[in-house]
Amino acid sequence: MIITGALSICGGLTFLKYSIVLIPAIDVGLHAFSGPSLSGILWRMVLTLLPFVVAVYGLHRKREYVFIKVMVYLFSAAWLLGFIRLINS
């Protein structure tokens, strides 16, 4: 359970990083942005979510709903709290 929680928090923070990079990549008026392309960012976001989707599917088939809840709640909480911290700083 602890490993599941730790991996979910790390996944949520990684997804947050790509979410933050996605904001200036979408903004058409920002010509000074020299980061990765929009498709590259979206591809990395999909690759970040893919292991979690596969794990939730496998756990759902085994009826391990507690692990699914831990993964979803901690992933979402890490993303949300990281975003709130970024806004407040």
C-alpha positions in Angstrom: 0.0 0.0 0.0 2.9 2.4 0.8 4.6 1.6 -2.5 1.3 2.2 -4.3 0.9 5.6 -2.6 4.5 6.7 -3.2 4.2 5.8 -6.9 0.9 7.6 -7.2 2.3 10.8 -5.6 5.3 10.7 -7.9 3.0 10.2 -10.9 0.8 13.1 -9.9 3.8 15.4 -9.5 5.2 14.3 -12.9 1.8 14.9 -14.5 1.8 18.4 -12.8 5.2 19.2 -14.3 3.9 18.4 -17.8 0.7 20.3 -17.1 2.7 23.4 -16.2 4.8 23.1 -19.3 1.6 22.6 -21.4 0.3 26.0 -20.4 2.8 28.2 -22.3 3.0 25.7 -25.2 -0.8 26.2 -25.8 -0.6 30.0 -25.6 -0.3 31.1 -29.2 0.9 34.6 -28.3 3.9 33.4 -26.4 6.7 33.3 -29.0 9.6 33.2 -26.6 8.8 29.7 -25.4 11.5 27.3 -26.5 10.4 24.2 -24.7 9.2 20.9 -26.2 6.4 20.8 -28.8 2.8 20.5 -27.9 2.6 17.0 -29.3 5.7 16.0 -27.3 4.2 17.3 -24.1 0.9 15.5 -24.7 2.7 12.3 -25.6 4.7 12.5 -22.3 1.4 13.1 -20.4 -0.1 10.0 -22.0 3.0 8.0 -21.1 2.8 9.2 -17.5 -0.9 8.1 -17.2 -0.6 4.8 -19.1 0.9 2.7 -16.3 -1.8 4.0 -13.9 -4.5 3.1 -16.4 -3.1 -0.4 -16.9 -2.7 -0.9 -13.1 -6.3 0.3 -12.4 -7.6 -2.1 -15.1 -5.7 -5.0 -13.6 -6.7 -4.2 -10.1 -10.3 -3.8 -11.1 -10.3 -7.3 -12.6 -8.9 -8.6 -9.3 -11.4 -6.6 -7.4 -8.7 -4.7 -5.4 -10.8 -1.6 -5.0 -8.8 -0.2 -2.0 -5.6 0.0 -4.1 -7.5 1.7 -6.9 -8.9 4.3 -4.4 -5.4 4.9 -3.0 -3.9 5.4 -6.4 -6.6 7.7 -7.7 -6.9 9.8 -4.6 -3.2 10.3 -4.1 -2.5 11.0 -7.7 -5.2 13.6 -7.8 -4.2 15.1 -4.5 -0.6 15.4 -5.5 -1.5 17.1 -8.7 -4.0 19.5 -7.1 -1.9 20.4 -4.1 1.2 20.9 -6.3 -0.8 23.2 -8.5 -2.2 25.2 -5.5 1.3 25.5 -4.1 2.5 26.8 -7.5 -0.2 29.4 -7.6 0.4 30.6 -4.1 4.1 31.0 -4.5 
